[in-house]
């Protein structure tokens, strides 16, 4: 899941559905297999260029880039280098 500030009392069940069930890794994503394979190859070769994701709402743009960021950065790096807006 995406690291969110969860209110005291463990209200994780109160997260929006899309955040609660968002894929955590690129392998968890169901569609766009060719795109995911390409992103994995770029990450593994350490040659990730600037990317622009576009498409209609609900197609997995945010989930894809957040999963890629989690693969690139770990723990403290992710929290300090990834900004979700």
C-alpha positions in Angstrom: 0.0 0.0 0.0 1.0 3.6 -0.4 2.5 5.1 2.8 -0.1 7.5 4.1 -0.4 9.3 7.4 -2.9 7.1 9.2 -4.6 8.9 12.1 -4.1 7.6 15.6 -6.2 4.6 16.4 -5.3 2.7 13.2 -8.0 3.9 10.9 -6.5 2.1 8.0 -10.0 0.8 7.2 -11.1 4.4 6.5 -8.7 4.8 3.6 -10.3 5.4 0.2 -10.8 2.2 -1.8 -8.2 3.2 -4.4 -5.5 3.7 -1.8 -6.4 0.7 0.3 -6.1 -1.7 -2.7 -3.5 0.1 -4.8 -0.9 -2.3 -6.3 2.5 -2.1 -4.4 4.8 -3.5 -7.0 5.0 -3.5 -10.8 4.2 -7.2 -10.8 0.9 -6.5 -9.0 -0.3 -4.4 -11.9 -2.7 -6.4 -14.1 -2.7 -4.6 -17.4 -0.2 -2.9 -19.7 2.3 -5.8 -19.5 4.5 -4.5 -22.3 4.8 -1.1 -20.7 5.6 -2.7 -17.3 8.1 -4.9 -18.9 9.8 -1.9 -20.5 9.8 0.1 -17.2 11.3 -2.9 -15.4 14.0 -3.3 -18.0 14.9 0.5 -17.7 15.0 0.2 -13.9 17.2 -2.9 -14.0 19.6 -1.3 -16.4 19.7 1.9 -14.3 18.8 3.9 -17.4 15.4 5.4 -16.5 14.7 8.5 -18.6 12.1 11.2 -17.9 8.7 9.7 -18.5 5.3 11.2 -19.3 2.3 9.1 -18.6 -1.0 10.1 -20.2 -4.4 8.6 -20.7 -7.9 8.6 -19.4 -8.7 8.5 -15.7 -8.5 5.1 -14.1 -6.0 3.4 -16.4 -3.3 3.0 -13.8 -0.9 5.9 -14.5 -0.5 6.8 -10.8 -0.4 3.2 -9.6 2.3 2.4 -12.2 4.6 5.3 -11.3 4.2 4.8 -7.6 5.0 1.0 -7.9 8.1 1.9 -10.0 9.2 4.5 -7.4 8.8 1.9 -4.6 11.0 -0.4 -6.7 13.7 2.3 -7.2 13.6 3.8 -3.7 13.2 2.0 -0.4 12.0 3.1 3.1 13.3 6.5 4.0 14.4 7.3 0.4 10.9 6.8 -0.8 9.4 9.0 1.8 11.9 11.8 1.2 12.1 11.6 -2.6 8.6 10.8 -3.7 5.9 13.5 -3.5 2.3 12.5 -4.1 -0.1 15.2 -5.1 
